[in-house]
């Protein structure tokens, strides 16, 4: 069985976390507009970084040199150099990005966009450009996982009951069949959502 052996004090409303292979822990404080950093053998060395408003999720590059931050309020993906702890790239993505996932080779960073674009965004780290792909049937992008080839991702909707496989054009799949299916799943909002204009 497992039990809680220790707690760490963090900022307001902690959300996403990432841990390096060396054991450094990053915690995004959603309403604290900050990231807490813990390191050392017992994670007893800590400091706080001021970042964008409403940082939602974190992911590290495969080489642990870059920390990616989904900035929900700004609808941006930020890339932070973990040595200098400075943001080196700010890339506009879809509305209210939530989860973040990085391809195994580190080239592509995907975000599941929770806001009204109902999309998944793909950032190419070679030139720091982004493409936003709308998923019409999806009800609020939430989770995202990148496929082994880096050119496909699986995305979930916050309120719906589907997992969506998305990929670059020409990389396989059955896009026309998927469009026909999702046409019947078109989302009609029943109420305001906190992700709108957060």
N, C-alpha and C positions, 0 to 999 in steps of 0.2 A: 504494500500500500504506500501511498505518497502522502506527505504532509507539508504544510508551509513551514519552512525553516528560517525564513527571513523576509522582511519587506523593505522596499526602497522608497524613500520619499521623493515624489516627482511633482510636476506642475499640475495645473488645472485641467481636468478631463483628459488624461493620457489616452492615446489611441494607438497608432502603429509603432512597431519597434523593429530594430534590426541589430544583429550582433555580428561582429567581424570574427574571422577565424582565430584572431589573437585574443578574443574575449572582451572586446570593447562593446558596450551596450549603448544604443541610442534609443531614446523614448520621445515620441512626438507629443507635446502638450497642446491639444486642440484649441482650448480656450485660453491657454497661456501664451500662445504665439511664440513658442520656444521649443527647444530640444534639450533634454537632459542627457548628459554623457557620463557613463560610469565605466571605470576601468580599475585595474589593479587586481590582485589575486582574489580579494573579497569584494570587489566592486565598491571599494570604500573611497576611491578617489573620484570626485564628481565635480562637474561644472555645468553651467547652463549657457546655451547659445540662443540669442534672439534671432528668430527667423520670420518667415511670412505669417500673415494672419491665417489662422485655422490650418496649421499643418496636419494633414490627415493620416498619411501613410508614409513609410520609409522603406527603402531597399538599397542594398549595397551593390556596387559593380562586382563582377567576379574576382577582380584583383584587389578588392577592398580599398581602392583608392578614391572612389567617388561615392558619396551618399546622395541618393535621389529622394526628393521631398515632394509629395503632392500638396500643392497649395490650393486648397478647396476654394477659398474666397476669391483669390486672384485668377483662378482658372489657368494655372501655370504649373509646370514641372520645373523645380529648381535642382541644379546639380552643385553639390558642395564638395570642395577639395577637403579630404579628411585631415590632411596635414596642416594646412593653413586655417581650416575651419571657416573658409570664405566661400560664398556662393559665386561660382564662375560662369554659370549659364542660367538664364531664365527663359523658358520656352513656353509660349502660349499653346494650350491644348484645348480639349473640349470643356464644356461647362462643368465646373465643380468636380475636378478629378478626385477620386477616392483611393482605391487600391493601386499599387504600383508593382510591376514585375519586370525583371531584366532577362534578356536572352542569355543563353549560356556563353556565347562569345562576347557578350557585353555591348554588341552594336546597337541593339534595339531596346528601348524602354517603353513599355505599354502602360497606359492608365485606363482604368474603368471610370467613366465619367458619369457622375451621379446626377448632374443637373439636367436642364431641359434639352440639351443636345442629344441625350440618350445615345451615347457613343462610346467607342473605344478609340484612344489616340495612340499613335506610334511615333516615337521620337528616334531619329537616326543620329547616333552620337558621333558619326563621322563629320557631319556638317551642321548638326543641331537644328535640323528642320523637323517639323511635325506634320503628320497627316491625321485628320480626324474622320473616322468612319462611323456614320450614323447606323444604328441598328433599330429600325423602326418599331419592331415588336417589343423591344426590351423596356422594362419598367424600372428605370433608375439603375445605371451601371454600378456594380458593387465590388465583386471579387474578380480577379484576373490571374491567370496562370499561363505562362508561355510554353509553347510546344518545344520539343527537342531541336527542331530545325530553326527556331527563332523567327520563322515567317508565319506562324500560326499562333493564335492565343484562344483560350477559353474564357468566356466572360459570363458572369451571372447578373441577373437583375434583382434589385433589392426586394421588390414586391411580387415578382412573377415566379413561375415554376419551370423555368427553362435555363439550360446552359447553352450559350451560343458559341459556335466555332467560327472564328474570323481568320482571314488570311489575305495575303497579298494577291492581287489579280494574277491569274495564271499559275497559282501554286496548288491547284487541285480543288477538290470539293465540288459541290453542286449548288452554285450561287442562285441560279434561276429557280430551282426547286425550293430553296430556302426562302426566297422572296415570296413565292406563292404561299408557303406555309405561314410566314410571319404576317402576311397581309391580313390574316384573320385574328392576329393577336394585337392589333393596333391599340396602343395605350390611350385611354381617355381618363384624364385626371379626375378623381372624385373629390379631392380636397387639396388645399395648399400643402406644400411640403417644405420642411426646413432647408432642403437643398436649393430652393429657388431664392436666389439673391442673398445667400448667406453671407 
